[in-house]
Amino acid sequence: MSTNSSPKTGTAESIILKPLHRLPLLISAFGLTLLAVPINNLPGILISIFGLFLLLQSFILRLEFTSSDLVVLQLGRELRRFPFQNWLAWRLFLPQLPGIFYFRETASPHLLPILFDPTTLREQLELRVGELEVPKASPNTLS
């Protein structure tokens, strides 16, 4: 098992994505900013707590791409396995900002905050399940 996050040419290698703390820090900063506004403090407190929760998750959770699965690791132990054969679609929403990673399995859809390097995440998704990416809607198409 490889622990670096550089893309590999084959899919036999497993890749563990590096954490990215940008999203939790931005959410926490937004919550703290709301605390400075002279209105009800409850939204600021709740948003700050949520940001701290995501920050904790960014330290203890890892995504590992194997040749056949996306594996969620918690403190090095396998928490959940998502076999690529069960995937129907995936998409990254706002990956340059702190965004959301969406993928749909035959059983259910999943939304995950991007707590990992979005460039390597996209590279690994394209390498392993690239044909399942949901394209962005073109502004010229009417549906």
C-alpha positions, -999 to +999 in steps of 0.1 A: +000+000+000+014+033-010+010+063+012+019+091-012-006+109-032+011+113-066-008+098-095+003+064-108+002+052-144-015+020-136-045+012-114-028-016-095-013+008-070-033+020-040-032+058-033-040+075-001-050+111-006-033+139+014-056+158+037-065+194+029-077+215+058-090+245+037-127+237+040-129+233+078-108+264+084-129+285+061-161+273+077-147+279+112-135+314+102-169+322+088-185+311+121-161+332+141-169+362+119-206+357+126-198+358+163-184+393+159-217+406+144-240+420+170-269+397+164-279+363+177-247+342+184-263+308+178-256+306+140-220+316+145-216+290+173-232+262+153-211+270+122-179+272+142-186+239+158-194+223+124-160+237+111-142+222+141-159+189+135-148+189+098-113+199+109-112+169+132-124+147+104-097+160+081-071+147+106-086+113+112-102+103+079-083+093+047-095+082+012-076+053-004-080+044-040-073+008-048-076-009-082-112-019-074-125+003-045-127+036-028-119+029+008-126+053+037-100+049+065-104+062+100-071+064+119-057+038+096-086+013+099-110+006+072-143+023+079-162+017+046-155+003+012-172+015-020-165-009-049-162+009-083-184-018-099-213-004-080-208+032-091-232+048-114-219+084-115-196+109-098-189+147-099-169+173-081-188+205-073-166+236-069-133+217-065-112+249-066-131+263-037-137+240-008-162+218-026-183+187-025-176+153-039-207+135-051-209+099-062-238+075-067-238+038-062-265+014-071-278+015-035-276+052-027-260+086-034-231+100-013-220+136-007-186+142+009-169+175+017-136+177-001-112+173+028-085+160+006-063+173-023-088+180-050-063+177-079-053+141-069-089+132-061-099+142-097-069+124-112-077+092-094-114+094-102-106+100-139-081+071-139-104+046-122-140+056-131-135+084-156-163+072-178-188+077-151-182+114-146-214+135-148-206+163-173-214+199-164-245+212-181-236+234-211-252+269-210-260+265-247-282+234-241-318+236-232-333+207-213 
